[in-house]
């Protein structure tokens, strides 16, 4: 094997770091966007057709660009934000652009599952739009939201592996440089195995958490 | 008091305009239980939603205690809504929250201090008979229990008006009874005005003081429950009344009495108030030497007073029948000949 345990551990850490950081930033962007997507819909709390239309178009644009191209396309922006376009920190920028709109859609989906009658009941008791969102919509959708965000994290783990292409580091990088380009099958098998375990772990955790928050 | 003045609501569905409400004029007096009945699509649910502006009328006004609510700011509307409780056919409870939290919700929204919320929720749950279920979740409860939670929640803000949107339509007959009793208690003990919509005439008969019949977005008949039940004028109203006071004669019976050799007349005799308790029929039979054959009989309670409905075959000399009818007729007894009794 061309790499030692330390290199594998470092790569694992880089993957976790990239996924974690980009998830956090994506959530900060995607969560409010997801809420906005729902409440500006026709007939909803803060129905606003122009906002809703513009938001949908922008999100669809980002969602339709393949990640590998997005990564390259926003290099100037990445450079502006982190000062470099190479490395783990630089990979986080395109990952956020990739996952932010994705999370917005997932959150929109979850919130739309909430029974319209619950919103009506909330309005009938004199709740403000803010109260309806935070005290009715989100708590009622929480279990589904957790599952949706689990999907987002799994997606990010996969995408972060591609960040190796711009020297982003992580398990994906290791697999490409050693496993693929230098024909080290063992490295390939190990990195893929770690990724599989990682995804299984995240999904199981999401399932358990989702069940637990169903009633809060 | 709730007043509807020429309330109209038009929806745009594609290029088509749908007139859900077509100039509604109604007045619900304070302390009343007012029922609006109609088939599905008649506009009931739009009508009830104009009261707390879940739906805004396209034209016309809705006045609550004399105030036109459509002119209020959104903040004032929210304040007004706290004075108008609402319960729903499908309860619309928060499934992620306990019974306690559900009932506490309106108080939490109003920033009520925690210890006060605790006290009030306990009282409310006591009132609806679910004090021991506070820590359960809605999906662990039966339909009737869920509606009780809905009622407790609606009462939390001490409203003066309660809107019931098909509140018993998803419940079995027995549970419906107990929920209706609870609503009546609310009306009597707290003097809360209740406006309810339903498609079940039984609900109207059970608890309402007044009733309006809605069809195609219009009120086609309204009045006290007593008036409407004893003397329905519109065909739709008659259908509704017949759905709970079925006095159709069975076909086999009709075949028997439609003997051409038999000289008889059939009358519907309606008793109200004190006359219900009188042995009127047997007295008439004795005095006028008539044979009376009761084909149908029923006594129900309308708005707390008894109402009897008899269909009687009178056999005897026409002159004597005439005399007998004269003797029966009074302020509280109405007699009319039934001509086409075959329905």
Interface residues (C-beta under 8 A of the other chain):
Chain A: X115 X117 X118 X120 X121 X123 X124 X125 X126 X127 X128 X131 X135 X136 X139 X140 X142 X143 X213 X214 X215 X216
Chain B: X52 X54 X78 X79 X80 X81 X82 X84 X85 X86 X88 X90 X91 X92 X93 X94 X95 X96 X97 X98 X105 X106 X108 X109 X110 X137 X153 X154 X157 X163
